[in-house]
Amino acid sequence: MTAKNRFAKLLEELVQKAEIKNYVLAGAVQYDVSYISKWISGKLIPGEKAAPKVLREISHCIVTQASDAALPRSSWITALTKKIS
């Protein structure tokens, strides 16, 4: 599996499981929604220079926007969050 196909498959799975709309992710990473669609379809992947920031923003968006029903937090994440707060 190529890096492009792997990225697309993983991103699609995360977005679906987290129940996040493409436009929400687009706003979080500050890219046009057409780029999100291209990343998910495997037509494009983020450029090498932009990748670290884009991946960080994707991760942040998924963690903060995912509903608890879609991605239930494990007890250790809940405990860690309480310690940090």
Helices and strands as residue ranges (DSSP letters): H 3-18, H 22-29, H 33-41, H 51-65, H 75-84
